[in-house]
């Protein structure tokens, strides 16, 4: 019998388990299945379609027209609006997210587990439902201040989730050492705790910023112009292709600039714990009566703004409409269509992510990292840019595919593949490679070993990825509006059609079904996050 170890030098992840192989069996070679490499390359090439589209349109338009369409007052106005929105919203999201994360993870706040669940439930409410709820209460609610308030309400969980996970895993010995050296509690938080949260804050900030650039429904209802609303209006009202495409190009450059900024400022600091033994759980900090009341007020205010207003508004309109609000021939088919698109898109996206995830863990290389990067860049682009690219490509080169189920599923795949990729990669990394090698030694082909061993062990990660993709598809609006086949109506597009006609009563059932559909998936993600952290 022999004991195998996982070497780091050949690109495999180190594992803590030793695998005992029967005597006489040899580990197979590391030849990579050709279909995995071909699938990974195909998905990455497809991911480059939106960027290739922007470059091709710019070349086709000509430099003089590009200058005329880009360097004009309207683009400057959109840049100013978008910049102001990001400069005010992102710091507020960081402040609220960090405060909520610290209170629910490190303090003795009464009911902190309930507050931690309530802090992520805004993810179950689509951003455009927030604007619907607030405009229903305050019809004059619009402009920059309204956009900032609703953006913070809708997107601060993107800071809260990674920050709370980082605080949960952080070794409190570092803070204890700083306190023993005479630092005050505030100095310990500023000089020890905050640097440990840098990656979580940077990653969450990038997510919030990209959502601010991509969001359409929230700002359209508030009558606050951003690049996305301008592109959609240009495309829908005048079908002005070059102007819309040039605005999409500027928007794509903004997204790439954000990615570059995040990658350049992330740093190479080490955050893993060094030392013997395992990290202990931190003892909750006692707030005392002076701070407990303000902390509870912050949590209550957050819950009231993020959940109270939408639920009260929905309840009001559903009460006003009575049973007649549900007597809508399009409502239940929209629910079925949403679930069908969500299920098909989630399965297709996870299947497409398997080759990339497996190769990134089992056979990492520069080419593999490049292929992964292609998918991350494309998913960072707003959905409307991907939709415009597929509209133009299908109209000019594949007319039968224009506004078909195939095209809308391809858009979902390009937009949401990293969500499945991140979860799958974590799951495959936790599946010992020795078990896969043992299966191959016993006669399984590489594909059979992948299916029978690795993917079964990675099933929880795949399920989490599928849930995230389903959640995103069920609330997606702009790409679905542009690419869905004629006559297709999802809950999001049905809701948008009703609110466009200012029929808030008939829109309420669509909004309620979207929230109810998202709540179990949000709870599943919260539970998966806790389990990953050993809680």
C-alpha positions as CSV (number, residue, x, y, z in Angstrom):
1,X,0.0,0.0,0.0
2,X,1.2,3.5,-0.7
3,X,0.4,6.9,0.5
4,X,0.0,9.7,-2.1
5,X,0.6,13.4,-1.5
6,X,-0.6,16.3,-3.6
7,X,2.4,18.3,-4.8
8,X,2.0,22.0,-5.2
9,X,4.6,22.3,-7.8
10,X,2.7,20.4,-10.6
11,X,-0.2,22.8,-10.2
12,X,-2.5,20.6,-8.0
13,X,-4.0,22.0,-4.8
14,X,-2.5,20.7,-1.6
15,X,-4.9,18.5,0.4
16,X,-4.8,17.4,4.0
17,X,-6.0,13.9,3.4
18,X,-3.9,10.9,2.5
19,X,-5.4,8.4,0.0
20,X,-4.5,4.7,0.2
21,X,-4.3,3.0,-3.1
22,X,-4.4,-0.8,-3.7
23,X,-0.9,-2.4,-4.2
24,X,0.1,-2.7,-7.8
25,X,-2.0,0.2,-9.1
26,X,-0.3,3.1,-10.8
27,X,-1.5,6.6,-11.0
28,X,-2.5,7.4,-14.6
29,X,-0.9,10.1,-16.6
30,X,-2.2,13.7,-16.5
31,X,-3.4,13.8,-20.1
32,X,-6.3,16.3,-20.3
33,X,-9.5,15.2,-22.0
34,X,-9.7,17.0,-25.3
35,X,-13.4,17.8,-25.0
36,X,-12.8,19.7,-21.8
37,X,-10.1,21.9,-23.4
38,X,-12.3,22.4,-26.5
39,X,-15.4,23.3,-24.4
40,X,-13.4,25.7,-22.2
41,X,-11.9,27.4,-25.3
42,X,-15.3,27.7,-27.0
43,X,-17.0,29.3,-24.0
44,X,-14.1,31.8,-23.7
45,X,-14.4,32.7,-27.4
46,X,-18.1,33.2,-27.0
47,X,-17.4,35.4,-24.0
48,X,-15.4,37.8,-26.2
49,X,-18.4,38.5,-28.5
50,X,-19.5,41.7,-26.8
51,X,-16.0,43.2,-26.7
52,X,-15.4,42.2,-30.3
53,X,-18.7,43.8,-31.2
54,X,-17.8,47.1,-29.6
55,X,-14.4,47.1,-31.4
56,X,-16.0,46.2,-34.7
57,X,-18.7,48.8,-34.5
58,X,-16.1,51.5,-33.6
59,X,-14.0,50.6,-36.6
60,X,-17.0,50.5,-38.9
61,X,-18.4,53.8,-37.6
62,X,-15.2,55.6,-38.5
63,X,-13.1,57.9,-36.3
64,X,-14.8,61.1,-37.3
65,X,-18.3,59.7,-36.4
66,X,-16.9,58.2,-33.2
67,X,-15.6,61.6,-32.1
68,X,-18.9,63.2,-33.0
69,X,-21.0,60.6,-31.1
70,X,-18.8,60.4,-28.0
71,X,-17.5,63.9,-27.5
72,X,-20.8,65.7,-27.1
73,X,-22.6,67.4,-24.2
74,X,-25.0,64.5,-23.7
75,X,-22.2,62.0,-23.0
76,X,-20.6,64.5,-20.6
77,X,-24.0,64.9,-18.7
78,X,-24.3,61.1,-18.5
79,X,-20.7,60.8,-17.2
80,X,-21.4,63.5,-14.6
81,X,-24.6,61.7,-13.4
82,X,-22.9,58.3,-13.2
83,X,-19.8,59.6,-11.5
84,X,-21.8,61.5,-8.9
85,X,-23.9,58.5,-8.3
86,X,-20.9,56.2,-7.7
87,X,-18.9,58.7,-5.6
88,X,-21.8,59.1,-3.2
89,X,-23.3,55.7,-3.2
90,X,-20.2,53.4,-2.9
91,X,-18.8,55.0,0.4
92,X,-22.3,54.9,1.9
93,X,-22.7,51.2,1.0
94,X,-19.3,50.5,2.5
95,X,-20.2,52.3,5.7
96,X,-23.6,50.6,6.1
97,X,-22.3,47.2,5.1
98,X,-19.3,47.2,7.5
99,X,-21.4,48.6,10.4
100,X,-24.0,45.9,9.9
101,X,-21.4,43.2,9.5
102,X,-19.5,44.1,12.7
103,X,-22.7,44.4,14.7
104,X,-24.0,41.0,13.6
105,X,-20.7,39.1,13.8
106,X,-18.7,40.8,16.6
107,X,-21.1,42.4,19.1
108,X,-23.6,41.1,21.6
109,X,-26.4,43.0,19.8
110,X,-29.8,41.5,20.8
111,X,-31.2,39.3,18.0
112,X,-28.1,39.5,15.9
113,X,-28.9,36.3,14.0
114,X,-32.2,37.7,12.9
115,X,-30.6,41.0,11.9
116,X,-28.0,39.1,9.8
117,X,-30.8,37.4,7.8
118,X,-32.6,40.7,7.4
119,X,-29.4,42.3,6.1
120,X,-29.2,40.1,3.1
121,X,-33.0,39.9,2.2
122,X,-32.7,43.1,0.0
123,X,-31.1,40.7,-2.5
124,X,-34.5,39.0,-2.8
125,X,-36.1,42.3,-3.9
126,X,-35.2,43.4,-7.4
127,X,-33.8,47.0,-7.5
128,X,-36.6,48.2,-9.8
129,X,-39.2,46.9,-7.3
130,X,-37.6,49.2,-4.7
131,X,-38.2,52.2,-7.0
132,X,-41.7,51.1,-7.7
133,X,-42.4,50.9,-4.0
134,X,-41.0,54.3,-3.2
135,X,-42.6,56.1,-6.2
136,X,-45.9,54.6,-5.2
137,X,-45.6,56.3,-1.8
138,X,-43.9,59.5,-3.0
139,X,-44.7,60.3,-6.6
140,X,-42.2,63.3,-6.6
141,X,-39.4,61.0,-5.5
142,X,-36.7,61.3,-8.2
143,X,-33.3,62.7,-9.0
144,X,-29.8,62.1,-7.7
145,X,-30.7,61.9,-4.0
146,X,-33.4,59.4,-4.6
147,X,-31.1,57.3,-6.8
148,X,-28.4,57.3,-4.1
149,X,-30.9,56.3,-1.3
150,X,-32.4,53.4,-3.3
151,X,-29.0,52.3,-4.6
152,X,-27.7,52.0,-1.0
153,X,-30.8,50.1,0.0
154,X,-30.6,47.7,-2.9
155,X,-26.8,47.1,-3.0
156,X,-25.2,47.4,0.5
157,X,-25.6,43.6,1.0
158,X,-22.8,43.2,-1.6
159,X,-20.5,44.8,1.0
160,X,-22.2,43.1,4.0
161,X,-21.8,39.5,2.8
162,X,-18.1,39.4,2.1
163,X,-17.3,41.6,5.1
164,X,-19.3,39.5,7.5
165,X,-17.7,36.3,6.1
166,X,-14.2,37.9,6.6
167,X,-15.0,38.9,10.2
168,X,-16.4,35.4,10.9
169,X,-13.1,33.8,9.8
170,X,-10.7,36.4,11.3
171,X,-8.5,35.2,14.1
172,X,-9.2,37.5,17.1
173,X,-5.7,36.9,18.4
174,X,-4.4,39.8,16.2
175,X,-6.9,42.2,17.8
176,X,-6.1,40.9,21.3
177,X,-2.4,41.5,20.7
178,X,-3.0,45.0,19.5
179,X,-5.2,45.8,22.6
180,X,-2.5,44.3,24.9
181,X,0.0,46.8,23.4
182,X,-2.2,49.7,24.6
183,X,-4.3,50.5,21.5
184,X,-7.8,51.8,22.2
185,X,-10.8,49.7,20.7
186,X,-11.2,52.3,17.9
187,X,-7.5,52.2,17.1
188,X,-7.6,48.3,17.0
189,X,-10.5,48.4,14.6
190,X,-8.8,51.0,12.4
191,X,-5.3,49.6,12.4
192,X,-5.9,45.8,12.7
193,X,-9.5,44.9,11.7
194,X,-10.0,47.2,8.7
195,X,-6.8,46.1,6.9
196,X,-8.0,42.5,7.2
197,X,-11.3,43.5,5.5
198,X,-9.5,45.1,2.5
199,X,-10.2,42.3,0.0
200,X,-13.8,42.0,1.1
201,X,-14.3,45.7,0.8
202,X,-12.5,46.0,-2.6
203,X,-14.5,43.0,-4.0
204,X,-17.8,44.3,-2.7
205,X,-17.0,47.8,-4.0
206,X,-16.4,46.5,-7.4
207,X,-19.7,44.6,-7.4
208,X,-21.7,47.6,-6.2
209,X,-20.0,49.9,-8.9
210,X,-20.7,47.4,-11.7
211,X,-24.3,47.2,-10.6
212,X,-24.6,51.0,-10.6
213,X,-23.3,51.1,-14.1
214,X,-25.6,48.2,-15.3
215,X,-28.9,49.0,-13.6
216,X,-31.7,50.2,-15.8
217,X,-35.1,49.8,-14.2
218,X,-34.3,51.5,-10.9
219,X,-33.1,54.7,-12.5
220,X,-35.6,54.8,-15.4
221,X,-38.4,54.8,-12.8
222,X,-36.7,57.6,-10.9
223,X,-36.2,59.6,-14.1
224,X,-32.4,59.7,-13.4
225,X,-30.4,59.4,-16.6
226,X,-27.4,57.1,-16.6
227,X,-25.5,55.4,-19.5
228,X,-27.8,52.4,-19.4
229,X,-31.0,54.3,-19.4
230,X,-29.7,56.5,-22.3
231,X,-28.6,53.5,-24.3
232,X,-32.0,51.8,-23.9
233,X,-34.0,54.9,-24.7
234,X,-31.8,55.5,-27.8
235,X,-32.3,52.0,-29.0
236,X,-36.1,51.8,-28.3
237,X,-37.2,55.3,-29.3
238,X,-35.2,56.0,-32.4
239,X,-33.4,52.7,-33.1
240,X,-30.3,54.8,-33.5
241,X,-27.8,51.9,-33.7
242,X,-24.5,53.9,-34.0
243,X,-25.4,56.3,-31.1
244,X,-26.5,53.5,-28.8
245,X,-23.5,51.4,-29.7
246,X,-21.0,54.3,-29.0
247,X,-22.7,54.9,-25.6
248,X,-22.3,51.2,-25.0
249,X,-18.6,51.5,-25.9
250,X,-18.1,54.3,-23.4
251,X,-20.0,52.2,-20.7
252,X,-17.8,49.2,-21.5
253,X,-14.6,51.4,-21.1
254,X,-15.9,52.5,-17.7
255,X,-16.4,48.9,-16.6
256,X,-12.9,47.9,-17.8
257,X,-11.5,50.9,-15.9
258,X,-13.2,49.7,-12.7
259,X,-11.8,46.2,-13.2
260,X,-8.3,47.6,-13.8
261,X,-8.6,49.9,-10.8
262,X,-9.7,47.0,-8.5
263,X,-6.9,44.7,-9.7
264,X,-4.3,47.4,-9.4
265,X,-5.2,48.4,-5.9
266,X,-5.9,45.0,-4.5
267,X,-2.3,44.5,-3.4
268,X,-0.4,41.3,-2.6
269,X,-0.7,41.3,1.2
270,X,-1.1,37.9,2.9
271,X,-4.3,37.4,4.9
272,X,-4.0,33.8,5.9
273,X,-3.3,33.0,9.5
274,X,0.2,31.9,10.5
275,X,1.0,29.9,13.6
276,X,0.2,26.6,15.3
277,X,-3.2,25.4,16.2
278,X,-6.5,26.7,14.9
279,X,-8.1,30.1,15.2
280,X,-10.6,30.4,18.0
281,X,-14.0,32.1,17.7
282,X,-14.0,35.7,18.8
283,X,-15.9,36.6,22.0
284,X,-18.8,39.1,21.3
285,X,-18.0,42.7,22.2
286,X,-20.3,44.1,24.9
287,X,-22.0,47.2,23.5
288,X,-23.3,48.5,26.8
289,X,-26.5,50.5,27.1
290,X,-25.1,53.6,25.4
291,X,-24.4,51.8,22.1
292,X,-27.1,49.1,22.1
293,X,-29.9,51.5,21.4
294,X,-28.3,53.3,18.4
295,X,-27.2,49.9,17.0
296,X,-30.7,48.6,17.3
297,X,-32.1,51.8,15.7
298,X,-29.6,51.3,12.7
299,X,-30.8,47.7,12.2
300,X,-34.5,48.7,12.5
301,X,-34.1,51.6,10.1
302,X,-32.3,49.3,7.6
303,X,-35.0,46.7,7.8
304,X,-37.7,49.3,7.5
305,X,-36.2,50.9,4.4
306,X,-35.2,47.7,2.6
307,X,-38.2,45.5,3.4
308,X,-40.8,47.5,5.2
309,X,-41.4,50.0,2.4
310,X,-41.7,47.4,-0.4
311,X,-43.9,45.0,1.6
312,X,-46.2,47.8,2.8
313,X,-46.5,49.1,-0.7
314,X,-47.2,45.7,-2.2
315,X,-49.7,45.0,0.5
316,X,-51.5,48.3,-0.2
317,X,-51.8,47.7,-3.9
318,X,-52.8,44.1,-3.5
319,X,-55.5,45.1,-1.0
320,X,-56.7,47.8,-3.4
321,X,-56.8,45.4,-6.3
322,X,-58.3,42.5,-4.4
323,X,-58.8,39.3,-6.3
324,X,-59.1,41.2,-9.6
325,X,-55.4,42.0,-9.4
326,X,-54.7,38.3,-9.7
327,X,-57.2,37.8,-12.5
328,X,-54.6,38.4,-15.2
329,X,-54.2,35.9,-18.1
330,X,-50.5,36.8,-18.5
331,X,-49.5,36.5,-14.8
332,X,-49.2,32.7,-14.4
333,X,-47.7,32.1,-17.8
334,X,-45.1,34.7,-16.9
335,X,-44.3,32.8,-13.7
336,X,-43.9,29.6,-15.7
337,X,-41.8,31.4,-18.3
338,X,-39.5,32.9,-15.6
339,X,-39.0,29.5,-13.9
340,X,-38.4,27.8,-17.3
341,X,-35.8,30.5,-18.3
342,X,-34.2,30.4,-14.9
343,X,-34.0,26.6,-14.8
344,X,-32.7,26.2,-18.4
345,X,-30.2,29.1,-18.0
346,X,-28.9,27.8,-14.6
347,X,-28.4,24.2,-15.9
348,X,-26.8,25.5,-19.1
349,X,-24.5,27.9,-17.3
350,X,-23.3,25.4,-14.7
351,X,-22.6,22.8,-17.5
352,X,-20.6,25.4,-19.4
353,X,-18.7,26.3,-16.3
354,X,-17.6,22.7,-15.5
355,X,-14.7,22.5,-18.0
356,X,-13.3,25.9,-17.0
357,X,-13.6,25.1,-13.3
358,X,-12.1,21.7,-13.6
359,X,-9.1,22.9,-15.7
360,X,-8.5,25.8,-13.4
361,X,-8.1,23.5,-10.4
362,X,-6.6,20.3,-11.9
363,X,-4.5,21.9,-14.7
364,X,-3.9,25.6,-14.1
365,X,-1.9,27.4,-16.7
366,X,-1.5,30.9,-18.2
367,X,-3.9,30.0,-21.0
368,X,-6.4,28.8,-18.5
369,X,-6.2,32.0,-16.5
370,X,-6.6,34.0,-19.7
371,X,-9.7,32.1,-20.6
372,X,-11.2,32.7,-17.1
373,X,-10.4,36.4,-17.4
374,X,-12.4,36.6,-20.7
375,X,-15.5,35.4,-18.9
376,X,-15.0,37.7,-15.9
377,X,-14.6,40.8,-18.1
378,X,-17.7,40.0,-20.2
379,X,-19.8,39.3,-17.1
380,X,-18.7,42.7,-15.8
381,X,-20.3,44.5,-18.8
382,X,-23.8,45.7,-18.4
383,X,-26.5,43.3,-19.7
384,X,-27.6,45.9,-22.3
385,X,-24.1,45.8,-23.9
386,X,-24.2,42.0,-24.2
387,X,-27.8,42.3,-25.5
388,X,-26.9,44.9,-28.1
389,X,-24.0,42.7,-29.3
390,X,-26.2,39.7,-29.7
391,X,-29.0,41.7,-31.4
392,X,-26.5,43.1,-34.0
393,X,-24.8,39.8,-34.6
394,X,-27.9,37.8,-35.0
395,X,-29.6,40.3,-37.3
396,X,-26.5,40.6,-39.6
397,X,-25.1,37.1,-39.5
398,X,-27.6,34.7,-38.0
399,X,-31.1,36.1,-38.7
400,X,-33.0,32.8,-37.8
401,X,-31.5,33.1,-34.2
402,X,-32.8,36.7,-33.7
403,X,-35.1,36.8,-30.6
404,X,-35.1,33.1,-30.0
405,X,-34.8,31.1,-26.8
406,X,-31.3,30.1,-27.9
407,X,-30.1,33.7,-28.1
408,X,-31.6,34.7,-24.7
409,X,-30.1,31.6,-23.0
410,X,-26.7,32.5,-24.6
411,X,-27.0,36.0,-23.2
412,X,-27.7,34.6,-19.7
413,X,-24.7,32.3,-20.1
414,X,-22.3,35.1,-21.0
415,X,-23.6,37.4,-18.2
416,X,-23.8,35.0,-15.3
417,X,-21.2,32.3,-15.9
418,X,-18.7,33.6,-13.3
419,X,-21.4,33.1,-10.6
420,X,-21.4,29.3,-11.4
421,X,-17.7,29.2,-12.0
422,X,-16.8,30.6,-8.5
423,X,-19.0,28.0,-6.7
424,X,-18.0,25.1,-8.9
425,X,-14.3,25.9,-8.5
426,X,-14.6,25.9,-4.7
427,X,-16.4,22.6,-4.8
428,X,-13.9,20.9,-7.1
429,X,-11.0,22.2,-5.1
430,X,-12.4,20.4,-2.0
431,X,-12.7,17.1,-3.9
432,X,-9.4,15.2,-3.4
433,X,-7.6,14.6,-6.7
434,X,-6.4,11.3,-5.4
435,X,-9.9,9.9,-5.5
436,X,-10.2,10.9,-9.2
437,X,-6.8,9.3,-9.9
438,X,-7.9,6.1,-8.1
439,X,-11.0,5.9,-10.3
440,X,-8.9,6.3,-13.4
441,X,-6.5,3.6,-12.1
442,X,-9.4,1.2,-11.7
443,X,-10.3,1.6,-15.4
444,X,-12.5,4.7,-15.6
445,X,-11.9,7.1,-18.4
446,X,-11.1,10.7,-17.4
447,X,-14.7,11.8,-18.3
448,X,-16.1,8.9,-16.2
449,X,-13.9,9.8,-13.3
450,X,-14.9,13.4,-13.5
451,X,-18.6,12.5,-13.6
452,X,-18.6,9.7,-11.0
453,X,-16.2,11.1,-8.5
454,X,-15.4,14.8,-8.7
455,X,-18.7,16.2,-9.8
456,X,-20.6,14.2,-7.1
457,X,-18.3,15.6,-4.4
458,X,-18.6,19.1,-5.9
459,X,-22.5,18.9,-6.1
460,X,-23.1,21.3,-3.2
461,X,-21.0,24.0,-4.9
462,X,-22.7,23.3,-8.2
463,X,-26.1,23.7,-6.4
464,X,-25.1,27.0,-4.9
465,X,-23.9,28.3,-8.3
466,X,-27.1,27.1,-9.9
467,X,-29.2,29.0,-7.3
468,X,-27.2,32.2,-7.8
469,X,-27.7,32.0,-11.6
470,X,-31.4,31.2,-11.3
471,X,-31.8,34.2,-8.9
472,X,-30.1,36.5,-11.4
473,X,-32.1,35.3,-14.4
474,X,-35.4,35.5,-12.6
475,X,-34.8,39.3,-11.9
476,X,-33.1,40.1,-15.2
477,X,-34.8,42.9,-17.2
478,X,-32.8,44.7,-19.9
479,X,-31.4,41.7,-21.9
480,X,-34.7,39.9,-21.6
481,X,-36.6,43.0,-23.0
482,X,-34.3,43.1,-26.0
483,X,-33.7,39.5,-26.8
484,X,-36.7,37.5,-25.7
485,X,-38.9,36.0,-28.5
486,X,-42.0,38.0,-29.4
487,X,-44.9,37.3,-27.1
488,X,-42.6,36.1,-24.3
489,X,-43.3,37.6,-20.9
490,X,-41.4,36.9,-17.7
491,X,-42.3,38.3,-14.3
492,X,-39.7,41.1,-14.7
493,X,-40.9,42.2,-18.2
494,X,-44.6,41.8,-17.2
495,X,-43.9,44.0,-14.1
496,X,-42.1,46.5,-16.3
497,X,-45.0,46.6,-18.8
498,X,-47.5,47.3,-16.1
499,X,-45.5,50.0,-14.4
500,X,-44.8,51.7,-17.8
501,X,-48.6,52.1,-18.0
502,X,-48.7,53.4,-14.4
503,X,-50.9,50.4,-13.5
504,X,-49.4,49.8,-10.0
505,X,-52.3,47.5,-8.9
506,X,-51.7,45.0,-11.8
507,X,-47.9,45.3,-11.3
508,X,-48.1,44.3,-7.6
509,X,-48.7,40.5,-8.2
510,X,-45.7,40.3,-10.5
511,X,-43.5,42.0,-7.9
512,X,-44.8,39.8,-5.1
513,X,-44.1,36.6,-7.1
514,X,-40.6,37.8,-7.9
515,X,-39.9,38.4,-4.2
516,X,-41.4,35.1,-3.2
517,X,-39.4,33.2,-5.9
518,X,-36.2,34.8,-4.7
519,X,-36.6,34.5,-0.9
520,X,-35.8,30.7,-0.7
521,X,-32.8,31.1,-2.9
522,X,-31.5,34.0,-0.8
523,X,-32.0,31.9,2.3
524,X,-30.1,29.0,0.6
525,X,-27.2,31.3,-0.2
526,X,-27.1,32.6,3.4
527,X,-27.2,29.1,4.8
528,X,-24.4,28.0,2.3
529,X,-22.3,31.0,3.4
530,X,-22.7,30.0,7.1
531,X,-21.9,26.4,6.4
532,X,-18.8,27.3,4.5
533,X,-17.6,29.2,7.5
534,X,-18.3,26.3,9.8
535,X,-21.2,28.0,11.6
